[in-house]
Amino acid sequence: MSWDASAGPAAVPADRAAARHRRALVQRELTRVREAAAAWRTGLAALLVGMVGFGLVKGRSDIRELAAPYDVLVGCSLLAALATGAAGAFLLLRAAHGRPAATAVQQTSPGRLAWGEEALDHVETLRAARSLTTGVVLTVLCAVALTVAVAFTWYGPDRSVPALEVVTPDGTFCGTSRGITDGGLRLRTRAGEVTMHLAEVRTLRAVDSCARTDGPVD
């Protein structure tokens, strides 16, 4: 079987206008993707900075104050936020500014030169668009991980501190034990550290928490 090729119908002005429009789109597509990536990078960076600042102001300053396993969950969430945020930032920079590498002259073959600059720009546009999409997704995941970490620091239960309630002739004291020195029991209370002689202790019992104002200091 043989095939015969023949010329098609002549192009009309509308066909030529459409071809010019498509070529103009191809010539500017890389610039448009770069501009979109720069805008996304700026917007997402502002979002993350605001979330981090808000979490630092409102949340706990020390995750060791959280009860287990919430402290571990906060640490894992922060680690996930760091990993996804770093990867997302790299991909957004890759989409906005291109790959951080230069092509040597000897690596540019005649075949690639014949392919044309527009074809090379189109390939780079596709890569930049993929980097932009993946970078946005990873940055959103970073924001989610930060939100989870902040939520745990806000609403997670406090770490329980063993406390002692000691009754002496001078009154009732409640606090955390700091040890026994020279026959005296040292307690760290909210009012400060006090020392009482064991011979003067009337009752001594362990409690879950101190309800009095002279309770334990964290």
Secondary structure, DSSP 8 states (H G I E B T S, - for coil): ------------HHHHHHHHHHHHHHHHHHHHHHHHHHHHHHHHHHHHHHHHHHHHHHS-S-GGGB-TTHHHHHHHHHHHHHHHHHHHHHHHHHHHH--S----GGG--HHHHHH-HHHHHHHHHHHHHHHHHHHHHHHHHHHHHHHHHHHHHHHS-B----EEEEEETTEEEEEEEEEEETTEEEEEETTEEEEEEGGG--EEEEES---STT-B--
